[in-house]
Amino acid sequence: MEREQDLYAPVKALLERQGYVVKGEVGAADVVARRGEEPPVIVELKLRFSLALYHQAIARFNLTDQVYIAVPKPTGRSQRRLLRDNTAMCRRLSLGLITVRGDGRAEVQCDPGPYAPRKSRKHTERLLREFDRLQGDPNAGGATRHGIVTAYRQDALRCAAYLAEHGVTKGAVVAKATGVAQATRLMRDNHYGWFARASAGFYALTEAGAKGLRHWAYSWDHE
């Protein structure tokens, strides 16, 4: 679809199937629909999601609570995620969302109305565990140029630093000396390629581990 007006006929047909009388370009609204004495339904048409579209739709709340935005339905794997994220955005803003498929059929993804998302206790607990495990404040909010320092990476750095100083060491000794309870498992899993198994239960630092220590210096053991 190349023009916003290409969305109009499918959206109009969708609303008419539900018993609405539909007219385009009424006042400041792209689409207005009436059904008896019910409050009007307003639909804003756009070719893509944008902040300006959300601003425009929210402004229509001074006319009615029944406000939708309508866009061509995104296709492709990454676009499906775009649709999912924007559907969630519409729900949080109490907006409705209509998408128009390539074959010209309009579909309602969500309707306007109050939305109270359920909190995930599991995800909240995971967030707080990560917060508690992080030593100091190693990450500037929003900064990603050098990657993010996680609690797991800090544990790996502690193990690497110990091996750098003491050489080949038994995993249990590393765990006790560094306070990283899962040190043996961490070095065995070797997620970053920093550790090498020297013999049963004993680990050494690799060259990649030495580089990791230099790269992440002071990001893991300071308050």
Phi, psi and omega in degrees: 000131186253344183228149178299326182292343175293340178279340190297310184300314178297320179293318178299316180297320178300313182290322179295327177296339180262009174091014180270151165265128190238137175223145181261152176053061176256115185059230181271356186268142177292317183221135174232134180233140178234143175221100183061225181266011180291157174302149181293154173254131178244137177233129175257128185260132175211156181278346179202161174290141176200162177297322179299324178296316179295320177301315182297316181293317180298325179297336181284350177294344176283356178251323183196158174276347184264081183241130176240156163247149180229130180221160171300144181289122180296147178235161183094160186298310181292329180287329175297323176293321176302317179295316180298316181294320181285331173296317177297321178298315179299318179299317181294331180267003181065025177264153170269158179226127176242134174243149180244120182286167180297334179275004175090008179264131179270142181228139177272120177273324174200155179257158177296154176151162179301145182222126178235095183297142177284136177281142177262108180298321180298315181290325177295316179296322178296318178299315182291325176297316178297320178300313183291327182284331181295132176267126181069206181228076190282348185244127171285128182307127179088350183273129180226004188299319179254016181086176183252136175273112177262168176299323178298317180294322177299318177298317179297321179293323177298315178297316180297318180296321180294316180294325179298326182273325189249354181076201183303128186216149176290142183303319182297326179291318177300316181300314182292319184287327185263343185081007178269098188301325182262030185301314182299313179297318181300315181289327177292317179294324172052051185300325183261357182076024185269346188235150176230138178282115182276321176197182184304113177083356183248142184228151178233161178274135176270172176297323177297325178293320178296320177294322178299319178298319180292319183292320184259023182307137175065014180259004190225350186218038177222149180263000000 
